């Protein structure tokens, strides 16, 4: 089978085509105004490389940042919200807990729906889903009329305790479709049927906010693929690391909000397992952002909820999204991140979070960018070859980058060019180091037990210094690192996650009640599975979220597979005790155990998981080698540095830093004293010398 995967980022769109024998890699600049244009251009080049046409492709796999960017840039559709009478301010109030206890001027995340576009309806359910006050349809009609008058394009419906009984939300949706059929509708009982009002309401509002945009985007993409003659399956990566159909992605776009980064973490787990590393930190640095994730015991860490649009990257400061997602921390530190002198911070260099992106891009691109970026600094430092950027597809203007850095950083701070560029590089690395500590140390992960999987166009350039700072002993730069997320897509499988809230006391007699919950979840999952049209039987896995009664937080518990018998309650209690002990290091044998949320995952094996990826190389790619000046402060500044093409490295050959190893799609910096070698799987292993103990 021939499959194509592409990941649309803020700066570059990455492609991988695989036919089971050879693979073809490609990076092209993204086209933010119409992402499908970059897709069409890239596919044309890729098909020409492989000597095929679109009719030969069996499936297309896709990851995108369109949903994330719509939220971060507040460029979603005009959205309204319908909620229960008395709960109009749930999005504004949020949670009482403050992410900065002593900050009197704390910034709260801006709600996606302004208060003037939130409307109440008369109804009430209790926490068991029993109707206390029937739905007043006159109040529904008033809300619909107000939404239409306000010019809303899409509406979220989130009623009190609708997770326990969707009857009123379903009635409101039917009424909207009757009276205002042009409105797009999202209801919380389908988008996020879990308790906690603020999280559920915000998730539903976010789904509604991005739904028209994602629908239009996927329709444009499907049209663009059809123009190429493609008629087979299209799959979209979701935040939890599995593939879904375009129909599911359009109905529940909130599931794809961390689409591209999830693919990268999936790839990191596969590479780690191939190299015998069950514990890895993934580091993905592209042109716009840097993403850090984790793989524990060979499995990507999955969170039942996550946040987006953090304030200064503080936990608890973002908009909560109540859908499963791989554990990620994303910061504004990509190759295009802009560097400035912060006059309010005593002349310190500040890098990001805003980015030059693909248009106009860094100064060195020569496309109109006027503010220096991390890429400009790395070019001046000698880490990037101006004549072979992106495999020679782009030529960079080193002189213009130097002039821009001096004007914005060097002259104001009285620094020479090398020091100014190094300052940009170092500040960016320190920002990523802080994020790395949050993912590792602050989550109870000992960096000394982990390897770092570095990928993305800029990740391998910064990885060794990051690893050295926190004590990670090994960096692995996978084959095809520059298109790592696209490779993760190529190795992914279709997956459906369904969840619900059902609070119950956990005891030895709970088996039948748990069986009823999972029977309902399986019925929901099978409706989505039908859209894949696959004859393959799904693989099922279960998770529960449980706590001691009275606690305000839960632990994730992996539950036994197979049939759910009468003894399943006792088995679940054992699984809870193991998970709680591992996380908190103690147990309370007298406390009652309470189960809160339940999740069922259906995976459809594709046969492509962990299939090795090998690029079809050309003769001129394997001919590059030489020396140039590159900045290494450990050696006193600019030093004559060996430049090596990765394609010519033999298995077992050892390279001692300082050295720069070049791929067509990424650059690897080996620091002085570090040792680099090629593994039997074709991945580059860097042993870090003098890693700080954490």
ZAFILUM-808571 format. One line per 8 residues: for each residue x, y, z of C-alpha. Coordinates in steps of 0.02 Angstrom, whole numbers, plus 50000, padded with zeros to 5 digits. Example, Ala and Ser with C-alpha at 12.3 -4.5 7.8 and 13.67 -1.06 7.14 Angstrom:
BEGIN
50615:49775:50390 | 50684:49947:50357 $
// end
This chain:
BEGIN
50000:50000:50000 | 50060:50175:49957 | 50017:50305:50089 | 50051:50492:50099 | 50059:50589:50261 | 50073:50777:50279 | 50080:50891:50430 | 50034:51073:50404 $
50130:51183:50525 | 50138:51370:50548 | 50298:51386:50445 | 50325:51225:50346 | 50214:51085:50282 | 50300:50916:50297 | 50267:50767:50183 | 50312:50582:50187 $
50264:50457:50053 | 50290:50273:50093 | 50263:50118:49987 | 50329:49988:50110 | 50502:49986:50028 | 50557:50167:50006 | 50501:50333:50077 | 50511:50508:50006 $
50524:50661:50119 | 50482:50842:50078 | 50463:51010:50165 | 50381:51158:50081 | 50337:51330:50154 | 50160:51336:50221 | 50031:51452:50144 | 49935:51518:50296 $
49800:51606:50195 | 49754:51445:50106 | 49844:51290:50176 | 49782:51183:50031 | 49897:51277:49912 | 50051:51212:50002 | 49974:51038:50002 | 49945:51042:49814 $
50120:51107:49779 | 50201:50979:49893 | 50102:50832:49826 | 50150:50879:49648 | 50335:50876:49692 | 50317:50718:49795 | 50225:50621:49659 | 50357:50674:49534 $
50496:50612:49650 | 50411:50444:49672 | 50361:50429:49489 | 50177:50400:49526 | 50012:50493:49514 | 49871:50519:49638 | 49775:50365:49578 | 49912:50255:49651 $
49888:50321:49829 | 49787:50209:49944 | 49764:50332:50087 | 49810:50508:50141 | 49848:50546:50324 | 49842:50723:50386 | 49887:50828:50539 | 49849:51011:50554 $
49863:51161:50669 | 49712:51251:50595 | 49603:51217:50748 | 49739:51266:50871 | 49781:51426:50778 | 49598:51478:50770 | 49590:51475:50960 | 49762:51549:50993 $
49735:51692:50871 | 49549:51712:50917 | 49499:51693:50735 | 49358:51569:50758 | 49178:51586:50701 | 49052:51703:50783 | 48991:51593:50925 | 48844:51595:51045 $
48808:51489:51198 | 48644:51424:51270 | 48649:51370:51451 | 48536:51338:51600 | 48450:51485:51683 | 48567:51554:51816 | 48728:51489:51738 | 48763:51626:51611 $
48930:51671:51689 | 49009:51498:51698 | 49139:51541:51564 | 49180:51707:51644 | 49195:51643:51823 | 49294:51488:51776 | 49379:51407:51925 | 49413:51484:52094 $
49590:51415:52096 | 49721:51543:52042 | 49876:51495:51944 | 49971:51638:52031 | 49913:51649:52212 | 49988:51818:52254 | 49966:51911:52089 | 49834:52044:52120 $
49824:52083:51934 | 49813:51905:51872 | 49768:51882:51689 | 49628:51759:51655 | 49606:51675:51486 | 49486:51770:51376 | 49324:51669:51352 | 49285:51614:51175 $
49106:51677:51193 | 49075:51854:51258 | 48942:51871:51392 | 48823:51969:51279 | 48810:51815:51168 | 48769:51692:51309 | 48584:51656:51331 | 48489:51560:51464 $
48344:51439:51449 | 48226:51382:51585 | 48257:51199:51631 | 48340:51096:51767 | 48408:50919:51790 | 48483:50846:51946 | 48653:50758:51950 | 48571:50591:51911 $
48486:50661:51756 | 48312:50668:51831 | 48204:50811:51766 | 48170:50938:51903 | 48105:51077:51790 | 48046:51035:51613 | 48121:51130:51467 | 48026:51290:51428 $
48021:51298:51237 | 47971:51482:51239 | 48137:51524:51322 | 48225:51418:51190 | 48140:51515:51051 | 48192:51681:51130 | 48373:51621:51140 | 48373:51565:50958 $
48300:51730:50899 | 48432:51825:50998 | 48572:51719:50924 | 48512:51751:50747 | 48491:51937:50780 | 48668:51944:50848 | 48737:51868:50687 | 48802:51708:50767 $
48865:51575:50646 | 48879:51434:50772 | 48808:51392:50942 | 48860:51285:51090 | 48729:51208:51204 | 48787:51161:51378 | 48654:51131:51510 | 48675:51086:51692 $
48702:50898:51715 | 48671:50861:51531 | 48809:50729:51540 | 48688:50623:51644 | 48538:50649:51528 | 48545:50733:51356 | 48356:50750:51334 | 48348:50940:51347 $
48504:50972:51241 | 48436:50860:51104 | 48271:50954:51107 | 48361:51122:51093 | 48465:51060:50946 | 48308:51001:50856 | 48227:51170:50885 | 48378:51264:50819 $
48381:51158:50661 | 48196:51198:50635 | 48203:51385:50667 | 48382:51427:50612 | 48446:51287:50501 | 48598:51391:50451 | 48669:51385:50627 | 48803:51255:50667 $
48763:51168:50832 | 48873:51080:50961 | 48797:51000:51116 | 48897:50955:51271 | 48817:50784:51294 | 48900:50730:51131 | 49058:50836:51131 | 49112:50809:51313 $
48986:50707:51415 | 49082:50727:51579 | 49048:50823:51738 | 49127:50988:51796 | 49026:51128:51719 | 49164:51250:51672 | 49272:51121:51583 | 49124:51043:51492 $
49052:51211:51440 | 49219:51279:51380 | 49254:51119:51280 | 49085:51131:51195 | 49108:51316:51161 | 49280:51282:51086 | 49206:51145:50976 | 49074:51266:50913 $
49202:51406:50892 | 49313:51306:50774 | 49182:51196:50691 | 49139:51306:50539 | 49323:51341:50509 | 49374:51157:50516 | 49226:51107:50408 | 49276:51234:50275 $
49460:51187:50288 | 49430:51000:50268 | 49310:51031:50123 | 49444:51137:50036 | 49572:51002:50069 | 49460:50866:49999 | 49428:50973:49844 | 49615:51002:49822 $
49650:50815:49835 | 49510:50780:49712 | 49593:50901:49589 | 49748:50791:49601 | 49641:50639:49558 | 49640:50566:49733 | 49484:50464:49772 | 49534:50351:49919 $
49526:50371:50108 | 49577:50530:50200 | 49614:50518:50386 | 49649:50657:50511 | 49758:50640:50666 | 49672:50679:50830 | 49745:50741:50993 | 49747:50569:51074 $
49866:50499:50942 | 49745:50404:50829 | 49667:50435:50659 | 49485:50482:50626 | 49380:50506:50470 | 49350:50682:50400 | 49167:50667:50451 | 49213:50641:50634 $
49343:50780:50626 | 49213:50900:50556 | 49081:50853:50684 | 49201:50856:50833 | 49347:50967:50782 | 49396:50987:50964 | 49469:50811:50950 | 49601:50871:50825 $
49657:51028:50915 | 49829:50952:50954 | 49836:50854:50792 | 50016:50880:50732 | 50104:50872:50901 | 50014:50709:50943 | 50085:50628:50787 | 50260:50679:50840 $
50243:50601:51013 | 50178:50441:50932 | 50332:50436:50821 | 50443:50466:50973 | 50370:50317:51063 | 50398:50205:50911 | 50579:50262:50893 | 50611:50241:51079 $
50544:50064:51077 | 50653:50020:50926 | 50806:50082:51022 | 50759:49990:51182 | 50706:50149:51273 | 50539:50137:51361 | 50555:50309:51442 | 50579:50456:51325 $
50548:50643:51320 | 50497:50703:51147 | 50561:50872:51088 | 50484:50940:50929 | 50543:51112:50873 | 50476:51180:50710 | 50463:51353:50636 | 50330:51422:50752 $
50327:51324:50915 | 50420:51196:51019 | 50324:51048:51091 | 50378:50933:51232 | 50293:50768:51271 | 50328:50607:51365 | 50323:50420:51337 | 50318:50314:51495 $
50343:50126:51492 | 50335:50129:51302 | 50165:50215:51295 | 50133:50400:51256 | 50065:50484:51412 | 49879:50525:51385 | 49788:50659:51484 | 49598:50656:51505 $
49598:50845:51490 | 49720:50981:51440 | 49735:51169:51422 | 49764:51283:51275 | 49813:51467:51263 | 49907:51474:51429 | 49952:51640:51509 | 50143:51642:51519 $
50140:51450:51505 | 50073:51434:51683 | 49978:51275:51727 | 49797:51316:51764 | 49801:51477:51663 | 49733:51412:51498 | 49565:51363:51426 | 49523:51185:51484 $
49482:51059:51348 | 49395:50903:51414 | 49447:50776:51282 | 49590:50649:51287 | 49757:50710:51221 | 49939:50659:51227 | 50031:50749:51366 | 50111:50902:51287 $
50181:51070:51334 | 50188:51193:51189 | 50283:51358:51195 | 50314:51497:51070 | 50494:51450:51031 | 50514:51398:50850 | 50639:51444:50717 | 50532:51594:50668 $
50510:51659:50846 | 50555:51844:50851 | 50693:51914:50962 | 50686:52088:51038 | 50765:52189:51177 | 50642:52202:51321 | 50660:52381:51383 | 50552:52342:51535 $
50669:52203:51592 | 50832:52302:51605 | 50882:52271:51424 | 50860:52083:51425 | 50838:51987:51262 | 50663:51920:51241 | 50621:51781:51116 | 50443:51739:51060 $
50306:51692:51080 | 50259:51784:50920 | 50331:51712:50761 | 50373:51774:50587 | 50295:51612:50524 | 50301:51570:50340 | 50248:51743:50283 | 50355:51848:50290 $
50469:51728:50383 | 50641:51763:50458 | 50749:51902:50386 | 50864:51775:50301 | 50720:51708:50195 | 50721:51870:50097 | 50532:51878:50091 | 50507:52041:50184 $
50543:51992:50364 | 50626:52133:50461 | 50636:52065:50639 | 50774:51942:50689 | 50724:51764:50734 | 50802:51607:50806 | 50835:51546:50629 | 50928:51707:50588 $
51034:51684:50745 | 51073:51501:50707 | 51124:51549:50531 | 51244:51682:50595 | 51314:51560:50724 | 51363:51443:50583 | 51245:51302:50630 | 51145:51315:50467 $
51219:51310:50292 | 51143:51457:50196 | 51163:51364:50031 | 51083:51200:50087 | 50935:51250:50193 | 50792:51127:50170 | 50904:51018:50062 | 50952:51163:49950 $
50773:51210:49909 | 50801:51379:49992 | 50953:51495:49995 | 50969:51603:50151 | 51041:51779:50162 | 51167:51772:50304 | 51220:51952:50282 | 51044:52019:50298 $
51017:51912:50454 | 51174:51985:50532 | 51121:52164:50496 | 50950:52132:50570 | 51022:52054:50728 | 51142:52199:50754 | 51005:52329:50728 | 50882:52247:50849 $
50998:52165:50977 | 51184:52199:50953 | 51186:52389:50942 | 51059:52422:51083 | 51154:52305:51201 | 51328:52349:51139 | 51365:52169:51084 | 51463:52105:50935 $
51371:52001:50806 | 51423:51831:50873 | 51376:51875:51052 | 51209:51949:50999 | 51164:51794:50897 | 51221:51681:51039 | 51112:51781:51159 | 50959:51745:51052 $
51003:51560:51041 | 51037:51547:51228 | 50877:51636:51283 | 50774:51525:51168 | 50859:51370:51237 | 50830:51427:51417 | 50645:51453:51380 | 50636:51276:51316 $
50737:51214:51465 | 50605:51285:51583 | 50469:51195:51485 | 50572:51035:51487 | 50583:51042:51677 | 50394:51059:51688 | 50370:50903:51581 | 50503:50803:51673 $
50550:50852:51851 | 50385:50935:51897 | 50291:50780:51840 | 50399:50663:51944 | 50505:50604:51797 | 50691:50586:51831 | 50778:50654:51674 | 50925:50537:51706 $
50811:50388:51667 | 50748:50461:51503 | 50814:50482:51328 | 50766:50632:51223 | 50692:50605:51050 | 50730:50765:50953 | 50644:50806:50789 | 50566:50945:50688 $
50669:51058:50576 | 50753:51146:50724 | 50740:51017:50865 | 50905:50924:50834 | 50996:51091:50829 | 50952:51134:51010 | 50928:50960:51084 | 51103:50920:51148 $
51116:51082:51247 | 50943:51055:51321 | 50985:50878:51371 | 51149:50931:51450 | 51061:51065:51553 | 50936:50948:51638 | 51039:50788:51648 | 50966:50684:51505 $
51109:50566:51457 | 51057:50521:51279 | 50981:50612:51131 | 50908:50512:50987 | 50882:50602:50822 | 50771:50486:50721 | 50785:50451:50538 | 50687:50587:50447 $
50687:50699:50602 | 50640:50854:50503 | 50474:50775:50453 | 50451:50677:50615 | 50267:50717:50641 | 50225:50663:50463 | 50317:50498:50496 | 50213:50478:50654 $
50058:50497:50547 | 50119:50363:50427 | 50137:50242:50573 | 49972:50284:50659 | 49813:50182:50668 | 49630:50234:50669 | 49569:50260:50847 | 49409:50310:50935 $
49403:50375:51115 | 49237:50387:51206 | 49212:50444:51385 | 49072:50473:51510 | 49045:50523:51690 | 48963:50396:51805 | 49003:50425:51987 | 48993:50265:52090 $
49069:50187:52244 | 49196:50055:52197 | 49178:49891:52289 | 49179:49705:52255 | 48997:49711:52196 | 49023:49850:52067 | 49054:49732:51919 | 48878:49738:51843 $
48869:49929:51857 | 49039:49947:51771 | 48984:49824:51636 | 48831:49933:51600 | 48940:50089:51581 | 49057:50003:51458 | 48914:49928:51359 | 48849:50104:51329 $
49023:50167:51283 | 49051:50023:51162 | 48887:50061:51074 | 48943:50243:51052 | 49115:50190:50990 | 49045:50069:50861 | 48942:50209:50781 | 49102:50303:50747 $
49196:50145:50693 | 49065:50116:50558 | 49129:50273:50469 | 49299:50192:50441 | 49223:50052:50338 | 49355:49933:50404 | 49333:49745:50418 | 49468:49736:50551 $
49406:49699:50727 | 49450:49838:50849 | 49566:49815:50996 | 49482:49880:51154 | 49563:49959:51305 | 49484:50036:51459 | 49533:50174:51581 | 49448:50241:51736 $
49476:50400:51836 | 49458:50366:52022 | 49492:50441:52193 | 49461:50420:52377 | 49288:50487:52419 | 49299:50671:52462 | 49453:50708:52358 | 49444:50840:52222 $
49561:50753:52099 | 49571:50582:52018 | 49708:50462:51962 | 49707:50374:51795 | 49684:50186:51812 | 49716:50062:51672 | 49579:49931:51687 | 49587:49745:51642 $
49535:49690:51468 | 49421:49548:51418 | 49245:49513:51479 | 49179:49607:51630 | 49124:49477:51756 | 49058:49483:51934 | 49236:49497:52001 | 49277:49651:51896 $
49243:49767:52042 | 49377:49682:52145 | 49498:49685:51997 | 49466:49871:51975 | 49502:49904:52160 | 49670:49815:52143 | 49710:49919:51987 | 49664:50080:52079 $
49775:50036:52227 | 49923:50005:52111 | 49897:50170:52016 | 49869:50273:52174 | 50021:50199:52262 | 50132:50233:52112 | 50076:50415:52102 | 50061:50462:52286 $
50169:50331:52375 | 50037:50287:52505 | 49867:50202:52523 | 49723:50227:52645 | 49644:50055:52673 | 49500:50132:52773 | 49445:50258:52640 | 49304:50227:52517 $
49354:50223:52333 | 49250:50323:52211 | 49252:50305:52022 | 49210:50461:51922 | 49249:50452:51736 | 49261:50303:51619 | 49349:50294:51450 | 49347:50162:51313 $
49474:50162:51171 | 49448:50067:51009 | 49602:50048:50898 | 49594:49976:50721 | 49767:49903:50681 | 49825:49965:50511 | 49976:49852:50488 | 50089:50005:50470 $
50129:50027:50655 | 50317:50033:50688 | 50356:49996:50505 | 50532:50063:50475 | 50546:50220:50369 | 50688:50234:50243 | 50711:50381:50128 | 50752:50364:49945 $
50917:50461:49935 | 50997:50545:49787 | 51180:50541:49741 | 51215:50726:49769 | 51141:50718:49945 | 51275:50593:49995 | 51418:50699:49930 | 51416:50846:50053 $
51554:50862:50182 | 51673:51000:50235 | 51710:51129:50371 | 51647:51300:50423 | 51657:51417:50570 | 51525:51383:50704 | 51499:51457:50876 | 51538:51348:51027 $
51566:51447:51188 | 51646:51292:51265 | 51786:51313:51137 | 51797:51503:51150 | 51675:51561:51015 | 51689:51529:50828 | 51790:51372:50791 | 51827:51274:50633 $
51694:51139:50639 | 51677:50977:50543 | 51520:50968:50434 | 51457:50792:50396 | 51313:50731:50290 | 51214:50606:50391 | 51188:50498:50238 | 51373:50451:50232 $
51386:50394:50413 | 51412:50207:50430 | 51338:50102:50569 | 51454:50104:50719 | 51553:50254:50659 | 51581:50377:50802 | 51587:50566:50784 | 51661:50672:50923 $
51596:50849:50948 | 51605:50986:50904 | 51525:50936:50740 | 51374:50978:50634 | 51281:50836:50551 | 51165:50888:50410 | 51006:50809:50347 | 50910:50885:50201 $
50768:50928:50322 | 50860:50965:50487 | 51029:51005:50563 | 51106:50914:50712 | 51229:51004:50825 | 51350:50891:50921 | 51428:50986:51066 | 51611:50974:51115 $
51640:50812:51209 | 51480:50728:51150 | 51487:50568:51048 | 51370:50531:50902 | 51342:50367:50811 | 51216:50283:50695 | 51114:50141:50770 | 51065:49981:50679 $
50894:50061:50649 | 50972:50211:50562 | 50939:50333:50704 | 51075:50450:50766 | 51122:50423:50949 | 51211:50563:51043 | 51292:50522:51211 | 51290:50683:51312 $
51451:50725:51404 | 51442:50818:51570 | 51253:50818:51583 | 51206:50916:51739 | 51131:50812:51879 | 50953:50864:51912 $
// end
